[in-house]
Amino acid sequence: MLWLWLGVLGGYGIGAVVTARTVFERGRTGFLAGTASGRSLAEFERRERQHIEAIALFSGVLWVTAVPVLLLRQLVARLVLARPGRGGPDARQVRERIDELERALGVGAYADDAGDHCGE
């Protein structure tokens, strides 16, 4: 029974270490390959290392849920960050509605027409 517990804890520990190292390497690589092309390893060490280490630590501790998310990252990103469907009005309808509101309020292109009716 003791060997079973040691095996389970050892397996969990190995999974945690592998997951934490993978998440850290991905974070470091992502930072260095970021939008600013002049990023260096020294800048990573100074600015981002602590943040990425914390994320890697939590991912390692929670590797049972982190590994499926890492493997299904694209699918999860599409589900979480999905944009609403194109069921809304098209650009022509929006322009017509804006024009109608500007005419009613007397602003924009209709600003001069609104001043003529104020004296009535």
C-alpha positions in Angstrom: 0.0 0.0 0.0 2.9 2.3 0.8 4.4 1.7 -2.7 1.1 2.6 -4.3 0.9 5.9 -2.5 4.6 6.7 -3.3 3.9 5.8 -6.9 0.9 8.0 -7.1 2.7 10.9 -5.5 5.8 10.4 -7.6 3.7 10.3 -10.8 1.9 13.5 -9.8 5.2 15.1 -9.0 6.7 14.1 -12.3 3.6 15.4 -14.2 3.8 18.7 -12.2 7.5 19.2 -13.0 7.1 18.4 -16.7 4.0 20.7 -17.1 5.7 23.6 -15.2 8.8 23.4 -17.4 6.7 23.2 -20.6 4.6 26.2 -19.6 7.7 28.2 -18.6 9.5 27.4 -21.9 6.4 28.4 -23.9 6.1 31.6 -21.9 9.7 32.5 -22.4 9.6 31.7 -26.1 6.5 33.7 -26.5 8.0 36.7 -24.8 11.2 36.6 -26.8 9.3 36.2 -30.1 6.7 38.9 -29.2 5.7 41.9 -31.2 8.7 44.0 -30.2 11.6 42.5 -32.2 14.2 43.9 -29.9 13.4 41.8 -26.9 16.4 40.2 -25.2 16.9 37.5 -22.7 18.1 40.1 -20.2 14.8 42.0 -20.6 12.9 38.7 -20.0 14.9 38.1 -16.8 14.2 41.6 -15.6 10.6 42.1 -16.5 8.7 38.8 -17.1 10.5 35.9 -15.4 8.6 36.1 -12.1 5.2 36.3 -13.8 5.9 33.3 -16.0 7.4 31.4 -13.1 4.2 31.9 -11.1 2.0 30.8 -14.0 4.2 27.8 -14.5 4.0 26.9 -10.8 0.2 27.0 -10.8 0.0 25.1 -14.0 2.4 22.5 -12.6 0.4 22.1 -9.4 -2.8 21.9 -11.3 -1.3 19.8 -14.2 -4.3 17.4 -14.2 -6.4 20.3 -15.6 -3.6 22.3 -17.3 -2.5 19.5 -19.6 -5.8 19.0 -21.4 -6.1 22.8 -21.8 -2.6 23.0 -23.2 -3.3 20.2 -25.6 -6.7 21.6 -26.6 -5.5 25.3 -26.5 -6.7 26.3 -29.9 -10.2 24.8 -29.3 -10.4 26.4 -25.9 -9.3 29.7 -27.2 -11.9 29.6 -30.0 -14.7 28.7 -27.5 -13.7 31.3 -24.9 -12.7 34.1 -27.2 -15.4 33.4 -29.9 -16.8 36.5 -31.6 -20.6 36.7 -32.0 -22.1 35.6 -35.2 -22.7 38.0 -38.1 -26.4 38.2 -37.3 -26.3 42.0 -36.8 -27.1 44.8 -39.2 -24.9 45.4 -42.2 -22.9 48.6 -42.8 -25.5 50.2 -45.1 -28.2 49.8 -42.5 -26.0 51.3 -39.8 -25.1 54.3 -42.0 -28.8 54.9 -42.8 -29.7 54.8 -39.1 -26.9 57.2 -38.2 -28.0 59.6 -40.9 -31.6 59.4 -39.6 -30.5 60.2 -36.1 -28.3 63.0 -37.2 -31.2 64.5 -39.2 -33.5 64.2 -36.2 -31.0 65.7 -33.8 -29.7 68.4 -36.2 -26.1 67.4 -35.9 -23.4 66.4 -38.4 -24.3 67.3 -41.9 -27.7 68.6 -40.7 -26.3 71.1 -38.2 -27.0 74.1 -40.4 -30.6 73.0 -40.9 -31.3 72.8 -37.2 -30.3 76.5 -36.6 -33.0 77.6 -39.2 -35.8 76.0 -37.2 -34.8 77.3 -33.8 -36.5 80.7 -34.3 -39.9 79.3 -35.1 
